[in-house]
C-alpha cells in the first residue's frame, strides 16, 4: 500500500473536519469520513464494472462534492486520475471531443467518469467510442472492503499541462510524488488540521486546485470551503465573503483574481462588510507575480482587517507535483530591485536601492522573492551549456527531489523529465539569492532585441498601467523569434474595443508606456474585446496562440 493511500485512510477514520460545498445558494457540509464512505461505494462499483489495477480513469465533472469522492475512489481502486479540461459555453464541442479523444488515447484511458453539469455529453462520448459511467450511479455500489494495493511509484495523477489541449501532455505524478509534496507543503506552511480552514474557487482540473485545494485537505483532514470558478466569476466578492463566513485561514489565486477582487473590495462602502483577520496565507504562485495587483489587494483588504503579511509568494509547477518553494510565512511580499541593463545584456541580477529606482523606472526591474525550496527539493541555476551558475547569475532553473515527476506522457509516447543526476529543467529563467528562488520569466517567451533580453511581463505590466486595459488581460508576443528582425507586439482586452477614436488613443498610450518601461516600441498594438485573448483552461494567457493571431493580422495589414 502506498503511504499516500495509507494517510487518506487514517484521515478518513479519525478526522471530524470536512468539505463545504454549494455556496452561495445551497451550502452543504460533508466530513472527510463521509466523503470516504462514498468513495468506498464508488470504488466498489468501479471494480464491479471491470476496472483493472493501475487503469487510467478520466473525470469530467464540475461539482466538488462529486469530484472529491470520485478521485478518492479511483485511488482506492488502484487507478490513476486525469481531470479532463472542461468545455465552456463558447467551446466548439466537436473540436473539444476530438481533443478529448486524443488525450484519452495518450494516457491510455478507456473510461470517463461523468458528473454534473456535463452528463449531457454522454452521447457525444459514446459516438466517439468512449465508455463512460455516471458518478451518480457509482454511489450505489457495494462498498470496497480493502483498497487495491498500489506501489509508491505507481501513477496517482496524470496532470494535463496548461498548454493547448490540441497538443496534449500529461505529467505522471506518482503516489510517492504526491505524499512527498503534501508533507513538504504541510511543513513549510505550518498546516494545522485542527485550526486551518482552506477557501478556494480554483478549478480542479488545474494542479493548484486539484492538489493544493482538494488532495491536500482531503489527505491531511483540513476543513475546506470549495466553490467552482463559475460561481466565483459570477460574483468575485463571493471569495472574501466565504473567507469571512468560514473564518478562512488559507487561500490562493492567480494575479488576475487578486487584481479583480482588490478593485472590487476597494469599492465596498461598509468597513465591516468582511472579516479577513484570520487569513494567514494568501498564496500567489504566478511567475512572475504582479506586484501592483498584490499591493492593491492587500491595501483594499486592510479595511477588512486582513494582515498584509499573509501574502505568500510561491514557485510551483505540475512537474514537481505542485510546489517548489514558499516564501517564509508571515513576511509578506519581498521584492528584489535590480539593474535592467545588467539583467538584459549580461544576465546578472545586480541589486539597486529601491529608493533610487523611482527616478528612472526603465533602468530597474523588480521581482518577487519566492522563498527557499521546500523540504526534500533542491533548486539550482545553469547556463545554456549546463554549467552551474552562482548567486545572482541568471540562467535556467532546475529542480530535483522526491516530488519531481519521473516523466511525461505525450502524443509521441512516454518522455523522461530528469537527467542522469535527477535534475528537471524547468524552462524558467531566474536566479538565486542565498537559498531564495527568483523567477524572471519563461525562456521561450523572452524577446531578444539588439542583444537585450526583454521579458514580456515587463511589457505587459506597462500596458496594464494604462486606463481602459482590463486587469490581467494584456499579452506581449514575440515575433520572428531567433531572427535579426525579432520584434514584439502587444494585445490587450478593453471595453473600448470597436470605438475607433478610443482605440487610437489607447494604442498611443500603450505604445508610449511600453517605450518608457522597456526602451523599445511594439510593432503593433491590438485592442480586442473582453474574453478575446486566448487562454489555457486554467486561465493563463497563451502567448504562442496570441502570437499566431498577431502574425496573421500583421500579414493582413501588409497585403491591404
N, C-alpha and C positions, 0 to 999 in steps of 0.2 A: 504493500500500500504506500502511496506517496505521502510525504509529510504534509503536502498541501491538502489532500483529501482528509487526512487524519485531523488536521486543525479545523476544517469545516465541520466534521462530525463532533469534535469536542465542543465547539461553539454552539452547535445546534442542541446539544444535550444539556448545556449549562447556562446559556445567556438568556436574560429576560429582555434584552434590547431587541429592536426590530426595524422595520421599514415602513415609512409613512408615504402613502401614495394618494392620488385622486384629487389633490389640491388644484384649484381652489373650490371646485364645485362639489365634490363628494369625497372628503377626506376619509381615509381608511388606514388602519394600522394592523400589521401582522408581525408577530415576533419572529426572530430568525428560526426558532424551533418550529413554528407553524409553516414557514417557508420550506424548511427541510422535510416536513411530513408530506407536503405537496410534491416536493422533488422526488421523494421515495416512490410515490404513486406513479409519477410521470416516468421515472426510470424503469419501473416495473413494466409499464406499458411499452416503453421503447424496446426493451429486451423481448417482450412478447411479440413485437412486430418484426423481430428478426434482426435487430441491430447487433452487429458484431463488435467485439472489443477493438478499440483504437479506431473506430469509424469516425470520419469527419462529418459532423452534423451542422447544417446551416440553420440560422434562426432569423426569421423576418417577423418582427413584432414591434409595436411602439409603446405598449403599456409596461412600465417597470414591474408591476405586480405579477405580470405573466412571465416576463423575461427572467426575473430572479430565480424562481424555482426551475424554469426550463433549463437554464445553463447549468445549474447545480445538478439537475437530473442527468444531463449528458455526462458530466464528470463522474457521477456515481455509477453510471452505466459503462464507464471506461472509455468514453469517446472524447473527441476534441470539439470545441465550439468555434464557429465562424459567424459573426454578426454581419448579415448582408447589408449593404448600403440601401437605404430606403428611398423609394420613389416619392416625389413630391407632386402637388397638383400640376406643376409645369413640366413634369418628366414625360418624355416620349416613351410610352410603355413598351412599344415594340423594340426600341433600342435598349431599354432597361432589361428586357427579357433576354436579348441577345448577349448583353454584357454579363448578366447573371449566370447564364448557361456557361459562359467562358470561365467565370470564377469557380463554379461548382466543378467543372472539368479539371481545372487547375489544382484544386485542393483534394480532388478525388472523392467528392461527396455525392451521394445518391439520394439524400433525404433533406428536405426543408421542413422545419417546424414553423407553422404559420399561425400568427395571432393578430388580434385587433391592433390597428384598423385595416389590416391587409388581407383578411380572409377572402375578399372578392378576387384576389389574384390567383386563387387556386386553379381555376380552369385554364388560365394562361400558362401556369407551370405544367399542367397536365399536357397541354398542346405541345410543349417542348420536351415531353418525356421525362419530366422531373416529378419524382414522388414527393408527396407532402402529407403531413399529419397536422391536424388542428390541435393547438395547445389546450383548448377547452375540452377536447376528447381525452387527452392524455391523463387529466387529473382523476379519471375514474379507473385507472389501472390498479392492479394488485401491488401493494407496496413491496419494494425491493427489500429482501431480507438482509443481504450483505452487499456492500459496494463491490463492483468488479475491480480486482486488483490492477493497479497501474504503476509502472516503474517511474522513477523520478525523471528519466529522460524521455518519457512518452509525451507527445504533444497534448497540451491542455487547451491552448487558444491559438487559432490561426488568424492573426490580426491583419485585416486588409489595410494596406498603407493608404495614405491620404491622397495619393495621386489619382490620375484618371482611371475609372473603372474599366475603360476600354483597353487599357494595358495593365492588367491587374498584377499584384504581387502580394503575397501573404507572409507575414513574419511568423515563424514557427516558435512559439513560446511554450516551453516545457513546464511540467509540474514543478521541477526544481527551480526554473527561472522565476516562476510566479511566487513561490513561497520565499525565495531569496529576496526579491524586490519588495514584497509585502513587509517582511520583517525589517529590512533596512529602512524603509519609509517610516514604519512604526517607531523605530529608534530615533531617526533624525527629526521626526515631527512630534516626538514625545506623545504619541497617541495614548489616550486613556479611555478604554471602552466604557467605563462606568460614568465618565463625565462628559465626553465629547459627543457632539451631535453634528453630523455632516449634512450639508444642504447643497443640492445640485440639480441643475436642469440640463447638464451636458448630455449629448447623445450617447447611447450605449453602443453604437457601432464605432465609436472613436475610443482610442486607448485610454484617454483620461477619464471618460465616462464609464467605460466597461471595467477597467482595472481599478482606477483610483476611487470611483464613487459608486461601485457596486461590489466588486470582488473583495476589496479591502474591508469595507464594513461587514459584509456577509461572512468573511473568513474570521475576522477578529471579534465580531459581536459588538459593533458600534452602531448607535442609533443613526438612521439615515432618513432624510426627507428627500424624496425623489419625484421630480416632475419632468415633463417632456420639453424638448426645445420649442415645440409648437405653443405650449402653454406659456413659456417664458416670452417668446416673441409676440404673443398676443397681448401681453401686458408686462413689460420688463420690470415694473416696480413690484411684481409678484415676488421677485428674488429677495429684495430687502424685507418685504413683508413676511416671507417664510422664515428668514433668519430671525426676525423679531418674534414671531409667534412661537417658534420652537426653540428659541434661545440658542441658535446655531453657533458653533464654535469654529467650524472649518467649512470653507467653500473654495471654489476655484472657477476661473473663467478666462477666456482669451481677451486680447486687447480690445476688440470692438465692443464687448459686453461691458467692460469697465468704463469705456468712453461713453457708451449709450446711457448706462444707468447713472453714472456720475452727473451727466447733464440733467437727467430727469429728477434725480434727488435734489439737485440744486434748485429746481423749480417748485418743490413742495413747500407749501406755506407753513404748515404746522411743524414746530420744532419737536413735538413729541409723537410724530407720525410713526416713527420706527425706534426700536431699541436695538442697537448693534453693539452694545457694550461688551458682550461676551465673546465676540468674534476674535479669535486669536490667530487664525490663519486664513488669509485671503490669497490663495496661490495664483500666480501668473507664470505659466510655463512657455509663453510665446518667445520666439527667438528672432530678432531681439525684442525686448519688452518696450512698449510705448510708454516712456517716462511721463509724458504730459497726460496721457489718459489715466495712468495710475494716480498721479498727483491730483488731478481733478476729482477722481473718485474718492480719495481719502479726504480731500478738502470738503466735499459735499457730505461725506459720511460723518465728519466731525460733529456736525449739528445733531446727529443722532447717536452721539457718544461712542462712535467707532474709533478704537485706538489706531492711529496711523501706523503704528509699529506692527500691526497684524499682517501687512503686506509681506508676502513671502515670494521672492523671486526664485525660479527653479529652471533647471535644464532637464529635458527629458526626450525620449523617443521610444517608439514601439520596439525597436531593436534591442533596447535594454529593459524590456518588459513595460516599463513606464518611466521611472525617474532615474536620472543620473546624478543630479546634485540639488541640494536645497541650501538656500542661504540660512545663516544662523537664525534661530527663532527669535521673534520679537525685536529684531533690529531694523525692520522696515527696509525701504529701498535704498541700497547703497550704490552710488554712481561713480564710475571711473571716467574722468575727462582727460582726453589725450589729444596730441597734436595731429591735425589732419594730414599735413604733408608727410610726416614720418610714417603714418599709417598707410597712406595711399601709394607712396613712392618707395618706401623702404621696409614695409611690413613690420613696423615696430610700434608698440603702444607706449609712447613717451608721455608721461603724465604732465598735465598742465594745471596750474592753480585755477580752480573754478571761478575765482574772483576775477581772473584775467580773461576768462572765456567770453563774458558778456560783451567785451569791447569789440570782438570780431568773431561772430558766431561761426562763420565759414572756416575759420582757422582751427576749430576744435570739433571733436566728436565725443559724445557721451554714451557709455554703455553700462548696463546693469551688472553688478557682481552677482553671480548665480550660486555662490557658495561652494564648499568643498564636495568632492564625490561622496555618495552615500557609502556606508559601511559595506565592504565586500566589492567595491568598484574602484577602478583606477582610471585616470584621465591623463593623457599626455598630448603634446603638440609636435607635429612633424612637418618638414618642408616637402616639396614635391619629390625629392629623392628618397624620402623616408627617414631622413636624419632627425633625431630628436632635438627640438629647439629649447632654448632657455626661457626664463621668466620674461614676460612682456614681448616675446617674439611671436609674430602672428603666423599661423600655419593651420593645417587641418587637425581638428581634434580627433583623438582616438579614444575608445573606451574598451576596458577589459574587466571581466569579473563574472560572478556566479549568475547574475541576472541577464547576461548578454545572450541573445539568441544564437543557436548553432547554425541557423541558415534560413533562407527564404524558399518559398515555393513560387515558381514563376511559370509563365506560359511555355518557356523553353526547358522546364524541369527544375529540380532542386538546385539551389546555389548556396555554397558556403558563404558565411559572413566574416569569419575570423581567419587571420593569417596563422602561420605556424606557431606564433607566440601568443595566440589568443586575442590579438587586438582587432577591433572592429573599426574600420574607417567610417566616420560619421558623415562626411561630405560638408561639414560645417567648418567655417573659418573662425578662429578665435585665438585666445591666449590665456595664460595663467598668471595670476598674481599670488605668489605663495602657493597655497593649495586651492585658491578660489578660481572657478571657471568663468570666463567671459566669452560670449559668442558675438561675433560681428555680423555673420550672415552666411547664406549658403554659397559654397564655392561656385556652383553652376550659374548663380544669378549675378555675380559680380560683373560690373561693366568696366571694361578696360579702355581708357581713352588717354592718349598721349603719355603712356607709361604709368598712368594713375589707375588704382583700383577704387572705383566708385561703388559704394554699397547702395543697392536700390532702396533700402529702408530710409536712408538719409533723404533721398529724393521724395519718397512717399510722405515722410513727416513734413517736409516743406510744403508739399501740395495740400496736405490735410490742414495746414495752418491757415489756409485761405477760406474766408467765409463763403458758405454755399457748397462746399465739398462735404459729402456725407462722411461722418466719422467712421474710420476703419475701411473706407472704400476708395482707396487710391492705390494704383499699382504702377510701378516703373518697370518697363520691359526692355530687355537687351536685344538690339537689332544687329544683324550681320556679325554675330559673335565670332571672334577669332580672326577677323579681317582688319586691314588697315583702316577701313571705313566704319569700324564699330561705333554704333550710336545708341541712343535710347529715346523712348517716348514715354509719355505719361497718360494713363487713362483714369478718369475719376467719375464717380457717380454724383449726380446732383439733381435736385428737383427742378433746376433751371434748364435742364436739357430740353431742347426744342425751341427755346426762346433765343433767337439768333443774336440779338443785342446783348443779352445777359451772357451768352456763351462766349462772345468775343471778349467781353470784359474779364470773364473768368479765365479764359485762355491766357490773356496778357498777365493777369495777376499771378497765375500758377507758374508761367514761364519765368517771370521776374523773381518770384520767391525761390524757385529751384536754382536759378542762376546765382542768387545771393548765397544759397546754402552750400552748393557743391562746386560752384565756379564753372559750370557747364550748362548749356542750354539744350532742352529737349528738341528733337527734330519735329515733334508734333505733340500737341495736347488734344486729347479726345474726351469729350464730355458725353456721358451716357446716362440714361435714366436709372432710377433706383432698381436694384435687382438684376442689372445687366452684366456686371462683371462675372467672369467665370470663376467658380469656386469649387473646392472639393466638397464631398458630402459632409465633412466636418466643419465647413465654413471658412477654410483657408483660401486665400487668393491663389489662383493658378496662373503664375507668371508666364509659363510656356504657352498656355492656351491664349492668354491675352496678347502675347507676342505674335502669335499666328494671326489673330484678328487684326492687330495693328498693321502687320505687313501687308495684309490684303487691302486694308483701307489706303495705305500709302501707295500701293500699286494702282488702285483706282484713281487716286488723285493725279498720279504721274501720267496716266493714259487719257485723262479728261482735258 
